């Protein structure tokens, strides 16, 4: 029973944070709906675990736990892919920006004056 209470408490706190973030303009509507559904689903599954069994049967998996595990792993892998993609895009943009700024602020250094020709070496001493 304690795990159920902790799970519901976690879900309620998470939903509250999602709503506050959305109201402040820190989240898109799509993000808000996604996270709201995820955390609401946690609260529902705690008290009605048969929902996961029905979803598992629809997905063709043996149990609700297996279905949740597969979906969670797939979601995490997709999230890692998206994050890496974003990081690479940001790195590329920063590189382009720094390069453009360096070229724009670079000053042309005049070429160094030509060095005078070196004198020929002295002849070897006669014997």
C-alpha positions as CSV (number, residue, x, y, z in Angstrom):
1,X,0.0,0.0,0.0
2,X,2.9,2.4,0.7
3,X,4.2,2.0,-2.8
4,X,0.8,3.0,-4.2
5,X,0.7,6.1,-2.1
6,X,4.3,7.1,-3.0
7,X,3.5,6.5,-6.7
8,X,0.4,8.6,-6.6
9,X,2.2,11.3,-4.6
10,X,5.0,11.3,-7.2
11,X,2.5,11.5,-10.0
12,X,0.6,14.4,-8.4
13,X,3.8,16.4,-7.7
14,X,5.0,15.8,-11.3
15,X,1.6,16.8,-12.8
16,X,1.7,20.0,-10.7
17,X,5.2,20.8,-11.9
18,X,4.1,20.2,-15.5
19,X,1.1,22.5,-15.2
20,X,3.2,25.3,-13.5
21,X,5.8,25.0,-16.2
22,X,3.2,25.2,-19.0
23,X,1.5,28.2,-17.4
24,X,4.8,30.1,-17.2
25,X,5.3,29.4,-20.9
26,X,8.2,27.0,-20.4
27,X,6.6,24.1,-22.2
28,X,4.8,23.6,-25.5
29,X,1.3,22.3,-25.6
30,X,2.5,19.0,-27.1
31,X,5.0,18.6,-24.3
32,X,2.3,19.5,-21.7
33,X,-0.1,16.9,-23.1
34,X,2.6,14.2,-23.3
35,X,3.9,14.6,-19.8
36,X,0.4,15.1,-18.4
37,X,-0.7,11.8,-20.0
38,X,2.5,10.0,-18.7
39,X,2.1,11.1,-15.1
40,X,-1.7,10.6,-15.1
41,X,-1.1,7.1,-16.5
42,X,1.2,6.3,-13.6
43,X,-1.5,7.3,-11.2
44,X,-4.1,5.2,-13.0
45,X,-1.9,2.1,-13.4
46,X,-1.2,2.0,-9.7
47,X,-4.8,1.5,-8.8
48,X,-6.0,-0.3,-12.0
49,X,-3.2,-2.6,-13.1
50,X,-5.5,-4.5,-15.4
51,X,-5.3,-1.6,-17.9
52,X,-1.7,-2.5,-18.6
53,X,-2.7,-6.1,-19.2
54,X,-5.2,-5.0,-21.8
55,X,-2.6,-2.8,-23.4
56,X,-0.1,-5.7,-23.4
57,X,-2.6,-8.0,-25.0
58,X,-3.2,-5.4,-27.7
59,X,0.6,-5.1,-28.3
60,X,1.0,-8.8,-28.4
61,X,3.1,-9.1,-25.1
62,X,2.4,-11.5,-22.3
63,X,2.0,-9.2,-19.4
64,X,1.5,-5.5,-18.6
65,X,4.8,-5.2,-16.9
66,X,6.6,-6.5,-20.1
67,X,4.6,-4.0,-22.2
68,X,5.5,-1.1,-19.9
69,X,9.1,-2.2,-19.9
70,X,9.3,-2.4,-23.7
71,X,7.6,1.0,-24.1
72,X,9.8,2.6,-21.5
73,X,13.0,1.3,-23.1
74,X,11.9,2.4,-26.6
75,X,10.9,5.8,-25.3
76,X,14.2,6.2,-23.5
77,X,16.2,5.2,-26.6
78,X,14.2,7.6,-28.8
79,X,14.8,10.4,-26.2
80,X,18.6,9.7,-26.3
81,X,18.5,9.8,-30.1
82,X,16.7,13.1,-30.1
83,X,19.0,14.6,-27.5
84,X,22.2,13.5,-29.3
85,X,20.7,15.0,-32.5
86,X,20.0,18.3,-30.8
87,X,23.5,18.4,-29.3
88,X,25.1,17.8,-32.7
89,X,23.0,20.6,-34.2
90,X,23.9,23.0,-31.4
91,X,27.6,22.2,-31.7
92,X,27.5,22.7,-35.5
93,X,25.7,26.0,-35.1
94,X,28.2,27.2,-32.4
95,X,31.1,26.2,-34.6
96,X,29.7,28.2,-37.6
97,X,28.9,31.2,-35.4
98,X,32.4,31.3,-33.8
99,X,34.1,30.8,-37.2
100,X,32.0,33.7,-38.7
101,X,32.8,35.9,-35.8
102,X,36.5,35.1,-35.9
103,X,36.6,35.9,-39.6
104,X,34.7,39.1,-39.1
105,X,36.8,40.4,-36.3
106,X,40.2,39.3,-37.7
107,X,42.6,42.0,-38.7
108,X,44.9,41.8,-41.6
109,X,48.5,41.7,-40.6
110,X,50.7,43.3,-43.2
111,X,53.4,40.9,-44.6
112,X,56.8,41.2,-43.0
113,X,59.4,43.1,-45.0
114,X,61.6,40.9,-47.1
115,X,64.8,40.0,-45.4
116,X,68.0,41.3,-47.1
117,X,69.8,38.6,-49.0
118,X,72.3,36.8,-47.0
119,X,75.9,37.3,-48.1
120,X,77.7,34.3,-49.6
121,X,79.8,32.3,-47.3
122,X,83.5,33.2,-47.1
123,X,85.9,31.3,-49.3
124,X,87.8,28.5,-47.6
125,X,91.3,29.4,-46.4
126,X,94.1,28.6,-48.9
127,X,96.8,26.2,-48.0
